[in-house]
Amino acid sequence: MYAKPIDALFLIVVFLLACSNVLAETQCRLDTKQGVGALGRIEPRSRVIKVSHNAGPEGARVEQLFFQEADSVKSGQKLAVLSDHAKRKAEVDAARARIKVLEAQRTVEQAALTFNKKEHVRHQSLEPSAAVSISLADAKLLAYEQSLANLKRLSAEIAHAQSEQKIAEAELDNTLITASITGTIVKIFTRPGERIGDNGLLQIADLSQLDVVAEVYESELPQVKVGQTGCITASGLTRSYLAHVRELGFLVRKNDLNDTDPLADRDNRIIEVRLTLEQEAVADLQHQIFRQVKVRITP
């Protein structure tokens, strides 16, 4: 008669244990001394891309800007038009018009060459019989050779004009700034009417996948392996996040991130280790790019 309550109690205990195991798997701990601790920063996996111009050392002024901060863009999509776009487009149109004129001249010269060649052959065949004078036969030969030379010259001019057209088209393309990746515009540095400076036009990043770049001391790098689990937290965050080591850096350099501890070493030699954040962190942290966090990488 007590079997059912005992069974129900047993099921509740099993359920609580299962929940605790799931919670243990989804939460990470920083209070452990195991593994490697480091400071890190949040970055998109795509990195933050600086989009600038290719207008040469004289720089360029923005005529139109088609997007604003937080807008999503696709790779290859037009972002902005520079102020000399109309001028470069006119140069392309002029180059195309010149090619058409030269091609028309070549067509006329081709017809003249065909006629002069027939005249030269005909007079050359009549010369032995003294039906025509030598001077007239020589004039027909000269006309044929001149047509042949004119045709070669026009072909060379057309080839040169086509090269100039390609240059003009390349310069026209340089007046259009396009997105190099699919992502989100995170910062605009230059507005319409302003000249693009050293910061470029804007910054773009793919925020669908986030990483943490941990600055691991060079002496502790042998303890870090690809695939290890990391725990990420920072002051103000309501929870910690899981991450997994994806890449080990190659360059040893000075650290960029400093601890708040006044006794901490400010000139440590570190190697960057990139960890992939769990997908749940994307929605919470995509507005905190480059934020400093604490990382604990466990074996």
PyMOL commands that set and color helices and strands:
alter all, ss='L'
color gray80, all
select helices_A, chain A and resi 3-26+85-129+134-173+221-223+280-285
alter helices_A, ss='H'
color red, helices_A
select strands_A, chain A and resi 36-44+49-51+62-65+72-73+78-82+176-178+183-188+202-205+210-217+229-233+241-248+253-254+269-277+292-298
alter strands_A, ss='S'
color yellow, strands_A
deselect
rebuild
show_as cartoon
